[in-house]
Every structure is written in C-alpha cells, then in structure tokens.
Amino acid sequence: MDLMWGLAVVGAVCIGWILLKMLWTCWCGFTTFFLSEIWRVDLKKYGKWAVVTGATSGIGRAYAKELARRGLDVVLISRSNEKLQMVAEEIEAEYGRRTLTIQADFTGGGSIYPAIEEALRGIDIGILVNNVGMSYSGSFSQFLDVPDSELKISQVVNCNMLSVTQMTRIVLPDMVKRGSGLIINIGSEIGARPYPFLSLYCATKVFVRYISLCLDSEYRSKGITVQCVAPLLVSTNMTFNCRVNGLVKSASDFAREALNTVGYTNYTNGCVSHGLQSFVLKLGSGLVHRLAYLMKKPREVPENLHKD
Ligand SMILES: NC(=O)c1ccc[n+]([C@@H]2O[C@H](COP(=O)([O-])OP(=O)(O)OC[C@H]3O[C@@H](n4cnc5c(N)ncnc54)[C@H](OP(=O)(O)O)[C@@H]3O)[C@@H](O)[C@H]2O)c1
C-alpha cells in the first residue's frame, strides 16, 4: 500500500512538473510574440547608432530599415558600395535618420577588422546586428560531394563565425563602459539541432547560438543584452526569394516582429510562425533526419541513424 502511495505521489509530481513546463512555455510564447506587439522596448535607450552587417539585402536590410524607423541612426556594412549607397539613401529619405556606410568583405578573415574598428571609432553604438552569413551552392549534398570550389570552408567560417566574434570584440568594450548595449546575432533554426546535408552551414549556426547565450550570461549584469535570433524560412536572395506564405516570412515582417522580442528573450525564432514550426520540428527531430537522408539516398539509411 505504501509503495502504491509512493508511486502515486511520484506520478502526481511528474504530471504537475510537465503541466507547469507547458504553462511556462505558453506564457513565454505569449509574452514574446503577442505582449511584445504592445509593450516594446524603446531601442533608442541603448544608444544613438545601430550597426548592421550584411545590410544591403534580405534580413540585414530589413533590420537596418526597422531600426531607423524606430529612431536609430544606422551604420551599414556590406561588400558592394553601390548597394550600400542605395540602402543609405532609402533610410535617409524614408526615416530621416543618419547613415554611415562601410565597405567590407567578411570572407576576408582577420585583416579586415582594423579598418572597420577605425571607421566606427567615436560613434555611440547602442546596437550591433551580426547578420551577415552565407551558405554555399551544392548545399543539401553529402559533405564530400560538395566540391572545394563551392564549399569554400574558410570563407563560410570567416563570414558566419569570425564576423560575429570580431564585430562583438569591437563594439562590446564601449557598451560595457556605458553599461548598456544590445547585440543581436542572426543564427538559424538549422543551428538548433543537426541537419544532415547542410553540415558546415549548420555547424556555424550552432556556434552563433552558443556564443550568443554564453555572452548574454557573461554580460547581462553589465547591462548588455545578447540575443540570438534563429529564423526558419525568410524570403531573401539566400532562399531564392521564395514566395511569402504562412510558413515563409517576408524580411520586413520578420525584422519587425523579431525586434519586438528584444527584452523578452535571449533566444527566439523571431516570429510566431517560426516559433510554432520550430516546436513541431523539435518533436520530430529524429524524423527530420531520417527524411533528409531518405530524400538523398533512398537505399542507404543506416540502421543506427538517430533513433530518438
Ligand atoms: N533567409 C533565410 O531563410 C534565413 C534563415 C535562417 C537564417 N538566415 C540567416 O540570416 C542572415 C541573412 O541572410 P539573408 O537571407 O538575408 O541573406 P541575403 O539575402 O543573401 O543577404 C546577405 C547580405 O549580406 C551581405 N553579404 C553577403 N556576403 C557578404 C560578405 N562576404 N561580406 C560582406 N557582406 C556580405 C549581402 O550584401 P552584398 O552582396 O552587397 O555584400 C547582403 O546584404 C544570414 O546569417 C543567414 O544565415 C537566413
């Protein structure tokens, strides 16, 4: 009888714990995606200027424009001077904010950062958006099937990981001195769990997620927020400007919704649609692996492939 009572208590505690966790998840989703539409952090409190890497198209351009719309002056960094000038003119004409453009190629490795640091010297930078990132043609192939000329290992590593680290090293010291700052790192849902056939890109996004969460813990007490945003599909050049629908967001809608989540969470899929898709993928991550493998090699599914 005693054993029965003991098991009943353990069962009740477990069910209570699961219910509490579910309630907490729902509450977090509600505050992050719905309450944040009404109560937003005033992003101007972090400082006058925002810096956005990869700012001439897609998600980066959308972040730059949304930040300008919310009252910040914007430093735009990308490879093409022509495109930089175009986006800068758009921002100045549409929102009346100041802009500064810096031409840089983030595949270039450590040598590009002294010039960027020099160009940013003396500017009151409140927000850094580490958005720049690249995939490679031939992705969705087995690792060895991607030719060296397309995989471009050092370029992907430099662009997706070194840029986040180095840009943070440049802006963080002044943020710490002022006791205020926001760093947004654009990761990907692909960094949330292993995605076969996108191995290198996937691994770089895991890096973005982990460095964001570590830095957020290290510097939160100094007034710095580090947020990792992990989108699913956003219609941009990277995704061949695929059609916007319930699952695929436009870059401008995505940036607006993702910026609303600042102050609510340090890790987010950015919008409610992507949050729900991520939740479903999490439930079936083993299935995702098996499907990815089946799509590639119908007769070569190894027995020990991810059985959870
Ligand atoms: N789109 C999605 O569905 C999706 C999903 C998950 C995560 N993401 C992540 O979101 C970020 C932005 O992606 P996106 O889809 O907006 O890409 P995109 O449309 O291809 O835009 C990339 C931006 O980065 C700049 N850029 C590219 N390579 C560069 C380099 N080597 N040096 C300097 N600037 C460079 C491009 O401008 P220039 O060509 O003028 O240099 C452009 O402004 C990436 O980190 C990506 O991994 C995207």
Ligand as a Chemical Component Dictionary entry (heavy atoms), coordinates in Angstrom:
data_LIG
# 
_chem_comp.id                   LIG 
_chem_comp.type                 NON-POLYMER 
_chem_comp.pdbx_formal_charge   0 
_chem_comp.three_letter_code    LIG 
# 
loop_
_chem_comp_atom.comp_id 
_chem_comp_atom.atom_id 
_chem_comp_atom.alt_atom_id 
_chem_comp_atom.type_symbol 
_chem_comp_atom.charge 
_chem_comp_atom.model_Cartn_x 
_chem_comp_atom.model_Cartn_y 
_chem_comp_atom.model_Cartn_z 
_chem_comp_atom.pdbx_ordinal 
LIG N1  N1  N 0  16.790 33.732 -45.418 1  
LIG C1  C1  C 0  16.555 32.760 -44.578 2  
LIG O1  O1  O 0  15.584 31.994 -44.712 3  
LIG C2  C2  C 0  17.449 32.577 -43.401 4  
LIG C3  C3  C 0  17.090 31.587 -42.488 5  
LIG C4  C4  C 0  17.894 31.401 -41.384 6  
LIG C5  C5  C 0  18.982 32.197 -41.179 7  
LIG N2  N2  N 1  19.321 33.143 -42.099 8  
LIG C6  C6  C 0  20.498 33.948 -41.819 9  
LIG O2  O2  O 0  20.163 35.314 -41.950 10 
LIG C7  C7  C 0  21.283 36.074 -42.345 11 
LIG C8  C8  C 0  20.946 36.932 -43.534 12 
LIG O3  O3  O 0  20.521 36.080 -44.576 13 
LIG P1  P1  P 0  19.694 36.613 -45.831 14 
LIG O4  O4  O 0  18.792 35.503 -46.213 15 
LIG O5  O5  O -1 19.131 37.953 -45.552 16 
LIG O6  O6  O 0  20.855 36.697 -46.907 17 
LIG P2  P2  P 0  20.959 37.551 -48.265 18 
LIG O7  O7  O 0  19.619 37.992 -48.731 19 
LIG O8  O8  O 0  21.806 36.745 -49.160 20 
LIG O9  O9  O 0  21.745 38.866 -47.804 21 
LIG C9  C9  C 0  23.044 38.774 -47.364 22 
LIG C10 C10 C 0  23.570 40.160 -47.052 23 
LIG O10 O10 O 0  24.902 40.020 -46.609 24 
LIG C11 C11 C 0  25.783 40.707 -47.494 25 
LIG N3  N3  N 0  26.934 39.858 -47.680 26 
LIG C12 C12 C 0  26.959 38.596 -48.188 27 
LIG N4  N4  N 0  28.207 38.125 -48.164 28 
LIG C13 C13 C 0  28.986 39.101 -47.628 29 
LIG C14 C14 C 0  30.364 39.203 -47.358 30 
LIG N5  N5  N 0  31.200 38.223 -47.631 31 
LIG N6  N6  N 0  30.825 40.339 -46.805 32 
LIG C15 C15 C 0  30.003 41.363 -46.517 33 
LIG N7  N7  N 0  28.686 41.312 -46.755 34 
LIG C16 C16 C 0  28.185 40.199 -47.316 35 
LIG C17 C17 C 0  24.997 40.920 -48.776 36 
LIG O11 O11 O 0  25.344 42.138 -49.408 37 
LIG P3  P3  P 0  26.457 42.313 -50.543 38 
LIG O12 O12 O 0  26.215 41.221 -51.528 39 
LIG O13 O13 O 0  26.222 43.680 -51.041 40 
LIG O14 O14 O 0  27.748 42.213 -49.830 41 
LIG C18 C18 C 0  23.589 41.078 -48.228 42 
LIG O15 O15 O 0  23.406 42.388 -47.773 43 
LIG C19 C19 C 0  22.396 35.060 -42.597 44 
LIG O16 O16 O 0  23.224 34.987 -41.472 45 
LIG C20 C20 C 0  21.645 33.755 -42.784 46 
LIG O17 O17 O 0  22.438 32.658 -42.439 47 
LIG C21 C21 C 0  18.578 33.348 -43.201 48 
# 
loop_
_chem_comp_bond.comp_id 
_chem_comp_bond.atom_id_1 
_chem_comp_bond.atom_id_2 
_chem_comp_bond.value_order 
_chem_comp_bond.pdbx_ordinal 
LIG N1  C1  SING 1  
LIG C1  O1  DOUB 2  
LIG C1  C2  SING 3  
LIG C2  C3  SING 4  
LIG C2  C21 DOUB 5  
LIG C3  C4  DOUB 6  
LIG C4  C5  SING 7  
LIG C5  N2  DOUB 8  
LIG N2  C6  SING 9  
LIG N2  C21 SING 10 
LIG C6  O2  SING 11 
LIG C6  C20 SING 12 
LIG O2  C7  SING 13 
LIG C7  C8  SING 14 
LIG C7  C19 SING 15 
LIG C8  O3  SING 16 
LIG O3  P1  SING 17 
LIG P1  O4  DOUB 18 
LIG P1  O5  SING 19 
LIG P1  O6  SING 20 
LIG O6  P2  SING 21 
LIG P2  O7  DOUB 22 
LIG P2  O8  SING 23 
LIG P2  O9  SING 24 
LIG O9  C9  SING 25 
LIG C9  C10 SING 26 
LIG C10 O10 SING 27 
LIG C10 C18 SING 28 
LIG O10 C11 SING 29 
LIG C11 N3  SING 30 
LIG C11 C17 SING 31 
LIG N3  C12 SING 32 
LIG N3  C16 SING 33 
LIG C12 N4  DOUB 34 
LIG N4  C13 SING 35 
LIG C13 C14 SING 36 
LIG C13 C16 DOUB 37 
LIG C14 N5  SING 38 
LIG C14 N6  DOUB 39 
LIG N6  C15 SING 40 
LIG C15 N7  DOUB 41 
LIG N7  C16 SING 42 
LIG C17 O11 SING 43 
LIG C17 C18 SING 44 
LIG O11 P3  SING 45 
LIG P3  O12 DOUB 46 
LIG P3  O13 SING 47 
LIG P3  O14 SING 48 
LIG C18 O15 SING 49 
LIG C19 O16 SING 50 
LIG C19 C20 SING 51 
LIG C20 O17 SING 52 
# 
